Amino acid sequence: MSNLIRSEWYKLTRNRSFWLILAALFLSAVVYCFMTYLDDPSDGGALDATSGLDMLRSAMGGNTYIIKIGLCVLAGFFVSSEYSTGTMKRAVSSGYSRSRIIVAKMLVFIGGSVLVALVFPVLCLAIGSLLFGGGSLPDVSAAEYVIRCLGLTVTLSAGFAAIVALIAVIFNDSGKTIGIGIIFFFFIDGVFVMIGNHLPFVLKIYEYSLLNEINHYADTAMASRDAVLSAVIPVATAIVFVALGVYAFRRKEIK
């Protein structure tokens, strides 16, 4: 299993799409921070961050879309593309069990997804602190807020990555994986709410899903119970969807 994970990690580090996404996020964070620094709210500017923590809070909002879109793109070019190139077929014929092959692939993809999800907020916090100073928050200590935000970013991105990985396993085409994944994440909230208006238990399910948790993971006044739920729910989701990915891959015909 360790050999498979090392092999998958090697492939991820050689994947151009992975580095392109990281580079785009790095550049976006730098540009955003300096635009905020140069913007003057008193002169009609719309950006009013005054500390590194303000930059982190702002970045966490944008990071929701990075997680939903960026991970779909990465899954398309790291997981689905291996069907068309024949890499997946060669892996299956190598002698390793299908379960181990796909678990290694999904675990490495989840690890790469966590890195993608952390880049923008971490850079915004670091650069913002250099430009504005660290800052403080009224409802929580700075250290607690930073640790909580980055910790929840790790767990939530892992949960979303597992869902996207399952989509990539089912649809062995990069374009389909990216398109279906993005459409799913952008419309599923509305679908839950619409159905929940008629079936209250559906709304309750949505309330305790990572689809809803990601909307609140940057709240400064989050209670300890909510923070624990926001960490546990994505981890449980990741475990379930990795298991579903294994089931789907074992039954999939690979050409």
TAHU-V734801 format. One record per helix or strand of 3 or more residues. SS is the DSSP state (H for helix, E for strand). FROM is the first residue (numbers start at 1). LEN is the number of residues. If there is no record, write none. Layout:
SS | FROM | LEN
SS | FROM | LEN
//
This chain:
H | 2 | 12
H | 16 | 23
H | 41 | 3
H | 52 | 33
H | 87 | 6
H | 98 | 35
H | 142 | 29
H | 174 | 23
H | 200 | 8
H | 210 | 4
H | 224 | 28
//
